[in-house]
Amino acid sequence: MDRTRNQERRIRITFVRVLVIAIGLTLLATSQAQPTRAQTGKEIKPLLAQAQTQGAVRVIVGVRAAFQPEGRLNARAAQSQRRAIAQAQDALLNQLAARNARASHKFASIPYLAMTVDANTLTALAASSDVVTIQADKPRAPSLATSTALIGATSAWASGYAGANQVVAILDTGVDKTHPFLSGKIVSEACYSTTDAYYASSSVCPGGVSESIATDSGVHCDLTINGCDHGTHVAGIAAGKDPGGLGFSGVAREANIIAVQIFSRFDNAYYCGSSTPCALSFDSDIIKGLERVYALSGTYNIAAANLSLGGEMYTTQAACDTAYPAYKDAIDNLRSAQVATVIAAGNDYSSNSIEAPGCISSAISVGSTLDGGWGATPVDTVSIFSNSASFLSLLAPGQYIVSSVPGGGYSNWGGTSMATPHVAGAWAVLKSFKPAATVDQILGALTGSGVPVLDTRNGITKPRIQIDAALTSLGLRIYFFPLIFKDATLP
């Protein structure tokens, strides 16, 4: 009898130990899955100083809600996740109802809020168990004849693949849709722009609203603002088409364009210098634009979203992902829908870093090379201004590229801003051949078939895109049939 009781006691003790271990492991896994408050605390010090100095600061706040990129979920699960995100956003705003805080935007598909807060509210956010991350909402600046032949676009066209039935989203300063190079190509428009007295910024959306998806909302901003011609030039490189007699086209000449205007007018010499007024884009407006592209991904065959812009530099993707979680989740959402987010590496002459948001690990970052044209020799040399790092994705021609500018003309520009739409256009060309290809498959084809280019500054070799070779890598076969001529006079 005693022996039986002892056995039962040992079994109970063993069970309790197993249960304690199981609970401990569960708690450990939960704590590891959620960022700690210390992670938020590290980022708050410079923001707190800014809020104390100027009275308020713009931030993007990550709320505690489960998140997976929606492309990995079925429709029901995605809707359930969105409801949970909205509930978490509303719960946090209710907590802050008595404070000096306002939400300028509640993101629908990712668990973030764009807010303007004072120092006390910022401190409360950092201490809240319902807040996972806090990042600054910063303003960012905007960062063909020879190049298309060099990268094999003309050969791809000859094979019948030029981006037909594909769309490239251009998130920039808007597009001149009346330009002959871009005529009839704009299938959807949107505008996200901000009026903020402290930054001396004002919305350039129609009627001065903060957001619009109306007709003409994606048209380029006023050309008296420095930089407002940028988006039209970028769009032309990606998908412009020779209207006749010009002699060149953009990379994906048969693709269409979604024009998303994400810039604001800044009348602030601190940000613009001698170029006041200038066009800059807040992070929150960029992310709104990315969410809009994601929302349209079920309506259009969107191959890529192009961001020819950037800001501060990062030497690792891990640090970049940590600093900009809202960008990471928005880009992951697009990638789960097989839409590539193609972003400029930046023009800071750096050999070991890439600008944000191009440094995000799930983005496709692009550096610039010379295309062998006027002022751009020797061919396949990394542009001296182009940022580079071991984690740079691809290279493309960016010096000097002729493309459309508002008003019907053309201009010769250089920068990673020009290299980036070469890659976005290439994505559309490759997807026109293989529409079901994933982002990983297209990236693998461009990487594996690209022309190796050595950056002599850091000894790193990266692939310069070669579209015709990438088509072959994806399975395109070109067959040659002999022509047999028969003399009719012979039997």
C-alpha positions in Angstrom: 0.0 0.0 0.0 2.8 2.5 1.0 4.6 1.4 -2.1 1.6 2.3 -4.3 1.2 5.7 -2.6 4.9 6.5 -3.1 4.6 5.6 -6.8 1.5 7.9 -7.1 3.4 10.7 -5.3 6.4 10.4 -7.6 4.1 10.4 -10.6 2.3 13.6 -9.3 5.7 15.3 -8.6 7.0 14.3 -12.1 3.8 15.7 -13.7 4.1 19.0 -11.8 7.7 19.3 -12.8 6.8 18.7 -16.5 3.9 21.2 -16.2 6.2 23.8 -14.7 8.8 23.3 -17.4 6.1 23.5 -20.1 4.7 26.7 -18.6 8.1 28.1 -18.4 8.9 27.3 -22.0 5.6 28.8 -23.1 6.3 32.0 -21.2 9.8 32.1 -22.6 8.6 31.7 -26.1 5.9 34.4 -25.6 8.5 36.8 -24.2 10.8 36.1 -27.1 8.0 36.6 -29.6 7.2 40.1 -28.3 9.7 43.0 -28.3 10.6 44.2 -24.9 9.9 47.7 -23.5 13.7 48.2 -23.4 13.8 48.1 -27.2 11.3 51.0 -27.3 13.2 52.8 -24.6 16.4 52.9 -26.6 14.7 54.7 -29.4 12.8 57.2 -27.3 15.6 59.4 -26.0 16.3 61.5 -29.2 12.5 61.7 -29.8 11.9 62.8 -26.3 14.5 65.6 -26.6 12.9 66.7 -29.9 9.4 66.7 -28.3 10.6 68.7 -25.4 12.3 71.2 -27.7 9.6 71.7 -30.2 6.5 70.8 -28.2 5.5 67.7 -30.2 7.0 65.1 -32.4 5.7 62.9 -35.2 6.0 59.1 -34.5 4.8 55.8 -35.9 3.6 53.6 -33.1 3.5 49.8 -33.2 0.6 48.4 -31.2 0.5 44.9 -29.6 -1.4 42.8 -32.1 -0.5 39.5 -33.7 0.7 40.1 -37.3 1.6 37.9 -40.2 2.0 39.2 -43.8 -1.5 38.8 -45.3 -0.4 36.8 -48.3 0.4 33.9 -45.9 -3.2 34.0 -44.6 -6.6 32.9 -46.1 -9.2 35.7 -46.6 -11.0 34.9 -43.3 -7.8 35.0 -41.2 -6.6 38.2 -42.9 -9.9 39.9 -42.0 -9.7 38.6 -38.5 -6.2 40.0 -38.2 -7.3 43.4 -39.5 -10.1 43.5 -36.9 -7.7 42.7 -34.1 -5.3 45.4 -35.4 -8.1 48.0 -35.4 -9.2 47.0 -31.9 -5.6 47.4 -30.6 -5.3 50.8 -32.3 -8.6 52.0 -30.8 -7.7 50.6 -27.3 -4.5 52.6 -27.3 -6.2 55.8 -28.5 -8.8 55.4 -25.8 -6.0 55.2 -23.2 -4.6 58.5 -24.6 -7.9 60.3 -24.8 -7.1 62.7 -22.0 -3.6 63.4 -23.3 -2.3 65.8 -26.0 -2.2 63.2 -28.8 -3.8 62.7 -32.1 -3.6 59.9 -34.7 -3.0 61.2 -38.2 -3.5 57.7 -39.7 -4.5 54.2 -38.6 -2.9 51.6 -40.9 -5.4 48.9 -42.0 -3.2 45.9 -42.7 -0.2 46.4 -40.4 -0.4 47.1 -36.6 0.8 50.8 -36.5 -0.5 54.3 -35.9 0.9 57.5 -37.2 0.7 60.1 -34.4 1.8 63.5 -33.3 2.5 63.5 -29.5 4.0 65.8 -26.8 6.8 64.7 -24.4 4.5 63.4 -21.7 2.4 61.3 -24.1 5.6 59.9 -25.7 6.7 58.8 -22.2 3.4 57.2 -21.6 3.6 55.4 -24.9 7.0 54.0 -24.1 5.7 52.8 -20.8 2.5 51.2 -22.1 2.3 47.4 -22.4 0.1 47.9 -25.5 3.0 49.6 -27.4 5.6 47.4 -29.1 7.7 49.9 -31.0 8.0 53.7 -31.5 9.9 55.1 -34.5 10.3 58.7 -35.7 8.2 59.7 -38.7 10.9 61.4 -40.7 10.9 63.4 -43.9 12.9 61.8 -46.8 14.2 63.2 -50.1 13.9 61.8 -53.6 17.4 60.1 -54.0 17.4 55.7 -71.5 18.5 54.9 -75.0 21.9 53.3 -74.0 20.8 51.6 -70.8 17.9 49.5 -72.1 20.1 47.9 -74.7 22.9 47.3 -72.2 20.7 45.4 -69.7 19.1 43.3 -72.4 15.6 44.9 -72.4 15.6 45.3 -76.2 16.4 41.7 -76.6 13.6 40.8 -74.3 11.2 42.9 -76.4 12.4 41.1 -79.5 11.4 37.8 -77.8 7.9 39.2 -77.1 8.3 40.2 -73.5 8.0 43.9 -72.6 5.8 44.0 -69.5 2.4 43.5 -71.1 -0.4 42.8 -68.5 1.9 44.0 -65.7 1.9 47.1 -63.6 4.6 49.0 -61.9 3.7 51.3 -58.9 5.7 54.5 -58.8 5.6 56.0 -55.3 7.2 59.4 -55.9 6.4 63.1 -56.6 3.6 62.2 -59.0 3.5 61.6 -62.7 2.7 63.8 -65.7 0.2 61.4 -67.3 -0.2 63.7 -70.3 3.4 63.2 -71.3 3.6 61.4 -74.7 6.1 58.9 -73.2 3.5 58.0 -70.5 0.2 58.6 -72.3 -2.5 56.1 -71.5 -0.3 54.2 -69.0 -1.8 55.4 -65.7 -4.3 52.8 -64.4 -4.7 54.1 -60.8 -3.7 57.2 -58.8 -3.4 58.2 -55.2 -1.9 60.9 -53.1 -0.7 61.0 -49.5 0.7 64.3 -48.2 1.0 66.2 -44.9 0.4 69.6 -43.6 2.4 70.2 -40.4 3.0 73.7 -39.1 6.2 72.8 -37.1 7.9 71.3 -40.2 6.5 74.1 -42.4 5.1 71.3 -44.6 1.9 71.4 -46.6 -0.1 68.9 -48.5 0.1 68.9 -52.3 -2.9 66.6 -52.8 -5.9 68.1 -54.6 -7.7 70.5 -52.4 -5.0 70.3 -49.7 -6.4 67.1 -48.3 -4.1 64.6 -46.6 -5.0 61.7 -48.8 -6.9 61.0 -52.0 -7.5 58.3 -54.6 -9.5 60.5 -57.0 -8.7 61.0 -60.6 -5.6 63.2 -61.0 -4.5 62.7 -57.4 -1.3 61.0 -58.7 -0.3 63.9 -61.0 3.1 65.5 -60.3 3.2 68.3 -57.6 3.7 72.0 -58.6 7.0 72.4 -60.5 7.8 75.5 -58.5 8.6 73.0 -55.7 12.1 71.6 -56.2 12.0 67.9 -56.9 8.5 67.7 -58.3 9.8 66.5 -61.7 11.4 63.5 -60.2 8.5 61.0 -60.3 7.9 61.6 -64.1 11.5 60.8 -64.8 11.4 57.7 -62.7 8.2 56.5 -64.3 9.6 56.9 -67.8 12.6 54.8 -67.0 10.4 52.0 -65.6 7.7 51.9 -68.2 7.8 54.8 -70.7 7.1 54.0 -74.4 8.4 55.7 -77.5 5.4 57.6 -79.0 7.1 57.5 -82.4 10.4 58.8 -83.7 12.1 59.1 -80.3 14.2 56.0 -80.7 14.0 54.6 -77.1 11.6 53.4 -74.5 11.6 52.6 -70.8 12.5 49.1 -69.6 8.9 47.6 -69.5 7.5 49.6 -72.4 4.2 47.6 -72.5 3.6 47.8 -68.7 1.1 50.2 -67.0 1.7 52.4 -64.0 0.1 53.1 -60.7 1.0 56.7 -59.8 1.2 57.4 -56.0 2.2 60.9 -55.0 3.7 60.7 -51.5 5.6 64.0 -51.1 4.8 67.2 -49.3 5.9 70.8 -49.9 8.5 72.0 -47.4 9.1 75.7 -46.9 11.8 75.1 -44.4 15.5 75.9 -45.1 16.5 73.4 -42.3 15.4 70.6 -44.6 15.6 72.2 -48.0 18.7 74.4 -47.7 19.0 76.7 -50.7 16.4 74.6 -52.6 13.4 75.9 -50.6 10.6 75.1 -51.2 11.4 71.4 -51.8 9.6 68.1 -52.0 10.1 65.7 -49.1 8.1 62.7 -47.9 7.2 61.7 -44.4 7.7 58.0 -43.5 4.0 57.7 -42.7 3.0 58.9 -46.2 5.4 56.4 -47.8 3.9 53.6 -45.8 0.4 54.8 -46.6 1.4 54.5 -50.2 2.7 51.0 -49.7 -0.6 50.0 -48.1 -2.4 51.4 -51.1 -0.3 49.3 -53.5 -1.0 46.3 -51.4 -4.8 47.0 -51.5 -4.6 47.1 -55.3 -2.6 43.9 -55.6 -5.8 41.9 -56.0 -7.0 44.2 -58.8 -3.9 44.6 -60.9 -0.9 42.4 -61.7 1.5 44.6 -59.8 5.1 43.4 -60.4 6.9 45.9 -58.3 6.6 49.0 -56.2 9.4 51.6 -56.9 10.8 53.9 -54.2 13.5 56.1 -55.5 14.1 57.9 -52.1 16.0 57.4 -48.8 17.4 58.9 -45.6 19.9 57.9 -43.0 22.3 55.0 -43.6 22.6 51.6 -42.0 25.5 49.1 -42.1 23.4 46.1 -41.3 19.9 44.9 -42.3 19.2 43.8 -38.7 19.7 47.3 -37.3 17.6 48.7 -40.2 14.7 46.3 -39.5 14.8 47.1 -35.8 14.8 50.9 -36.5 11.9 50.8 -39.0 9.5 48.0 -38.1 6.5 49.6 -39.9 8.4 49.6 -43.2 9.4 46.0 -42.6 5.8 44.9 -42.1 4.5 46.9 -45.0 7.2 45.5 -47.3 6.6 42.0 -46.0 2.9 42.3 -46.8 3.7 43.2 -50.4 6.3 40.4 -50.7 3.7 37.9 -49.4 1.5 39.0 -52.3 4.5 38.5 -54.7 5.0 42.3 -55.2 8.7 43.3 -55.0 9.5 46.6 -53.2 12.4 48.0 -55.1 14.3 50.8 -53.3 17.3 53.1 -54.1 20.5 52.4 -52.1 21.2 56.1 -51.9 23.8 58.6 -53.2 26.1 59.1 -50.2 29.3 57.7 -51.7 29.3 55.0 -49.0 31.0 51.7 -49.5 29.5 50.0 -46.4 26.0 51.2 -45.9 22.6 51.6 -47.5 20.0 54.3 -46.9 16.7 53.5 -45.2 14.3 52.2 -46.2 16.4 50.4 -48.9 18.3 48.7 -46.1 15.2 46.7 -45.0 16.0 43.0 -45.3 12.9 42.1 -47.4 13.4 45.1 -49.8 15.2 44.9 -53.1 18.0 47.5 -52.9 19.6 48.9 -56.0 22.9 50.6 -56.7 24.0 52.5 -59.7 26.5 51.7 -62.6 27.7 53.5 -65.6 26.0 52.5 -68.9 28.7 53.4 -71.3 26.8 56.4 -72.8 27.9 60.0 -72.8 29.7 60.9 -69.5 29.2 57.4 -68.2 32.2 55.3 -69.1 33.8 52.9 -68.6 30.7 50.7 -68.9 29.8 48.5 -65.9 31.6 50.5 -63.4 29.9 51.3 -60.0 29.0 55.0 -59.9 31.2 56.8 -57.5 28.2 58.3 -55.6 26.3 55.0 -55.3 26.0 53.4 -51.8 27.1 49.8 -51.5 27.2 47.1 -48.8 27.5 43.4 -48.6 23.7 43.2 -48.5 23.0 45.3 -51.6 20.7 43.3 -53.8 21.3 44.4 -57.4 23.0 47.0 -59.7 21.5 48.8 -62.7 22.5 51.7 -64.9 21.9 55.0 -63.2 24.4 57.4 -64.8 23.3 59.2 -67.0 19.8 58.2 -68.0 17.5 60.1 -70.4 13.8 60.0 -69.5 10.6 62.0 -69.4 10.1 65.2 -67.4 6.8 67.1 -66.9 5.7 69.3 -69.9 6.5 66.8 -72.6 10.3 67.0 -72.6 13.2 64.8 -71.7 16.3 65.2 -69.5 19.5 63.4 -68.7 19.8 62.5 -64.9 22.0 60.4 -62.7 21.6 58.7 -59.4 20.4 55.5 -57.7 16.9 57.0 -58.2 17.5 56.3 -61.9 18.9 52.8 -61.3 16.0 51.6 -59.2 13.2 51.9 -61.9 15.4 49.8 -64.3 15.0 47.0 -61.8 11.3 47.7 -61.2 10.8 47.6 -65.0 12.8 44.5 -65.3 10.5 42.8 -62.8 7.5 43.6 -65.0 9.3 42.3 -68.1 10.1 39.0 -66.3 6.6 38.7 -64.8 5.1 39.2 -68.3 6.9 36.0 -69.3 6.2 34.1 -66.0 3.3 35.7 -64.2 3.2 33.2 -61.4 6.9 33.7 -60.5 7.6 34.6 -56.9 9.7 37.5 -55.7 12.4 35.0 -54.7 12.3 33.4 -58.1 12.6 36.7 -60.0 15.4 37.9 -57.6 17.2 34.6 -58.1 17.0 34.9 -61.9 18.3 38.5 -61.9 21.1 37.7 -59.4 22.2 34.4 -61.0 22.2 35.8 -64.6 23.5 39.3 -63.9 26.8 40.7 -65.1 29.3 40.6 -62.2 30.5 44.1 -61.4 33.3 44.7 -58.9 33.1 47.7 -56.6 36.8 48.7 -56.2 36.0 50.7 -53.1 35.2 47.6 -51.0 36.1 44.6 -53.1 32.4 43.5 -53.3 31.0 42.1 -56.6 27.3 42.4 -57.3 25.2 41.5 -60.3 24.2 44.2 -62.8 20.8 43.1 -64.2 20.7 41.4 -67.6 17.1 40.9 -68.5 17.5 38.6 -71.5 19.7 36.3 -69.5 17.2 36.3 -66.7 14.4 35.3 -69.0 16.5 32.3 -70.1 17.1 31.5 -66.4 13.4 31.5 -65.9 12.9 29.0 -68.7 12.6 31.0 -72.0 13.7 29.0 -74.9 14.5 30.5 -78.3 14.4 28.1 -81.2 16.0 28.7 -84.6 14.6 26.9 -87.6 16.6 26.5 -90.9 15.1 28.1 -94.0 15.2 25.6 -96.9 14.9 27.2 -100.4 13.9 24.8 -103.2 14.6 25.7 -106.8 11.3 25.4 -108.6 12.9 24.3 -111.8 14.3 21.1 -110.2 12.3 17.9 -110.1 
